[in-house]
């Protein structure tokens, strides 16, 4: 299987390196200093599970993907639309694609731009980032991708993708019979955590132990669960309790990527997180006052929207 990765950042770069290390044919779309460093010295991975230096094919032009059988979009949410539009003309007739963005909109966005028949749903679990151009630093979590059919069920193509992409060490790819629920379970965790941390400008340990911060966290989670239920997505028994237990086990000094981007004045994923909860809640008649307030609080002074031509 020939693999394409669009966006060789923390998540995309990690999995691209592991797949390349396993001997798979991998091409990455990157840009700027990161692309230059990959061309000179390879895509380098620093991980507690073992370092690696790999040589994927790399370029800024999506034509570098060639006739890839499977393309994973690992851009930020606000980059996905432009990235998918740029890649679409270069996809092989039978190519499959997925997006591992935060939020719950990647399936819809990709289906509109590359054709629904190509699209699988996916979500990713990893804590990693670009340490410097050409170098990915993995710092936590067992790197895992869950992939599934948008309509549910375990198809042959999902099984085939999962089996092939799990060849990399510490790069688990698992087929899910209910990828919609997996996307919303991540939303249940990440949207409230990111929003409350960004509003309070405090690390996880501070706001989860503060009575008001805890109240905001729990009310934000309840709103996500209510929207998911209205959309007929079953999160499973005690989803909020299990998610809170997970949050309580996170390092106290941790912060979300949304919070770091906002504090640095960079484009960010607010619209795909609390913004999406508010928007979808309005569509299905579910009040979302906590996420509404998070969006209002963080919108003033937000950096301008990124260029529609951005691809990472």
ChimeraX attribute file (.defattr): number of C-alpha atoms within 10 A of each C-alpha:
attribute: neighborCount
match mode: 1-to-1
recipient: residues
	/A:1	13
	/A:2	15
	/A:3	25
	/A:4	29
	/A:5	30
	/A:6	29
	/A:7	25
	/A:8	31
	/A:9	26
	/A:10	21
	/A:11	26
	/A:12	25
	/A:13	28
	/A:14	30
	/A:15	28
	/A:16	31
	/A:17	28
	/A:18	24
	/A:19	23
	/A:20	23
	/A:21	19
	/A:22	15
	/A:23	12
	/A:24	19
	/A:25	17
	/A:26	25
	/A:27	26
	/A:28	31
	/A:29	26
	/A:30	24
	/A:31	19
	/A:32	11
	/A:33	12
	/A:34	18
	/A:35	21
	/A:36	17
	/A:37	17
	/A:38	25
	/A:39	16
	/A:40	10
	/A:41	13
	/A:42	20
	/A:43	28
	/A:44	22
	/A:45	25
	/A:46	17
	/A:47	16
	/A:48	10
	/A:49	12
	/A:50	10
	/A:51	14
	/A:52	18
	/A:53	18
	/A:54	20
	/A:55	19
	/A:56	23
	/A:57	18
	/A:58	26
	/A:59	20
	/A:60	17
	/A:61	15
	/A:62	24
	/A:63	16
	/A:64	17
	/A:65	26
	/A:66	14
	/A:67	17
	/A:68	23
	/A:69	18
	/A:70	23
	/A:71	25
	/A:72	21
	/A:73	29
	/A:74	28
	/A:75	27
	/A:76	22
	/A:77	23
	/A:78	21
	/A:79	22
	/A:80	24
	/A:81	20
	/A:82	15
	/A:83	25
	/A:84	23
	/A:85	16
	/A:86	17
	/A:87	20
	/A:88	14
	/A:89	11
	/A:90	17
	/A:91	22
	/A:92	14
	/A:93	10
	/A:94	12
	/A:95	17
	/A:96	23
	/A:97	28
	/A:98	23
	/A:99	28
	/A:100	25
	/A:101	24
	/A:102	22
	/A:103	24
	/A:104	24
	/A:105	16
	/A:106	25
	/A:107	21
	/A:108	14
	/A:109	19
	/A:110	25
	/A:111	17
	/A:112	14
	/A:113	16
	/A:114	19
	/A:115	14
	/A:116	16
	/A:117	12
	/A:118	17
	/A:119	25
	/A:120	23
	/A:121	28
	/A:122	30
	/A:123	23
	/A:124	22
	/A:125	16
	/A:126	18
	/A:127	17
	/A:128	21
	/A:129	19
	/A:130	18
	/A:131	14
	/A:132	12
	/A:133	16
	/A:134	23
	/A:135	25
	/A:136	26
	/A:137	22
	/A:138	25
	/A:139	14
	/A:140	13
	/A:141	10
	/A:142	14
	/A:143	19
	/A:144	18
	/A:145	22
	/A:146	22
	/A:147	28
	/A:148	28
	/A:149	21
	/A:150	18
	/A:151	12
	/A:152	14
	/A:153	14
	/A:154	16
	/A:155	13
	/A:156	9
	/A:157	14
	/A:158	21
	/A:159	16
	/A:160	12
	/A:161	19
	/A:162	20
	/A:163	14
	/A:164	13
	/A:165	22
	/A:166	18
	/A:167	18
	/A:168	19
	/A:169	15
	/A:170	16
	/A:171	20
	/A:172	19
	/A:173	23
	/A:174	19
	/A:175	22
	/A:176	23
	/A:177	19
	/A:178	21
	/A:179	23
	/A:180	25
	/A:181	19
	/A:182	23
	/A:183	24
	/A:184	22
	/A:185	21
	/A:186	17
	/A:187	24
	/A:188	26
	/A:189	21
	/A:190	21
	/A:191	29
	/A:192	26
	/A:193	26
	/A:194	23
	/A:195	28
	/A:196	27
	/A:197	25
	/A:198	24
	/A:199	16
	/A:200	14
	/A:201	16
	/A:202	17
	/A:203	19
	/A:204	23
	/A:205	18
	/A:206	16
	/A:207	21
	/A:208	23
	/A:209	13
	/A:210	11
	/A:211	10
	/A:212	11
	/A:213	19
	/A:214	16
	/A:215	16
	/A:216	21
	/A:217	23
	/A:218	19
	/A:219	17
	/A:220	27
	/A:221	25
	/A:222	18
	/A:223	22
	/A:224	30
	/A:225	22
	/A:226	19
	/A:227	24
	/A:228	24
	/A:229	14
	/A:230	16
	/A:231	13
	/A:232	11
	/A:233	18
	/A:234	17
	/A:235	19
	/A:236	9
	/A:237	8
	/A:238	8
	/A:239	17
	/A:240	19
	/A:241	12
	/A:242	12
	/A:243	17
	/A:244	18
	/A:245	11
	/A:246	11
	/A:247	17
	/A:248	14
	/A:249	10
	/A:250	12
	/A:251	11
	/A:252	15
	/A:253	10
	/A:254	13
	/A:255	19
	/A:256	18
	/A:257	16
	/A:258	22
	/A:259	24
	/A:260	16
	/A:261	16
	/A:262	21
	/A:263	12
	/A:264	11
	/A:265	13
	/A:266	15
	/A:267	18
	/A:268	22
	/A:269	24
	/A:270	25
	/A:271	16
	/A:272	22
	/A:273	27
	/A:274	28
	/A:275	20
	/A:276	22
	/A:277	31
	/A:278	25
	/A:279	19
	/A:280	19
	/A:281	23
	/A:282	13
	/A:283	13
	/A:284	14
	/A:285	11
	/A:286	19
	/A:287	17
	/A:288	22
	/A:289	14
	/A:290	24
	/A:291	28
	/A:292	18
	/A:293	15
	/A:294	23
	/A:295	20
	/A:296	11
	/A:297	13
	/A:298	14
	/A:299	13
	/A:300	8
	/A:301	9
	/A:302	14
	/A:303	14
	/A:304	9
	/A:305	10
	/A:306	12
	/A:307	11
	/A:308	12
	/A:309	11
	/A:310	15
	/A:311	25
	/A:312	23
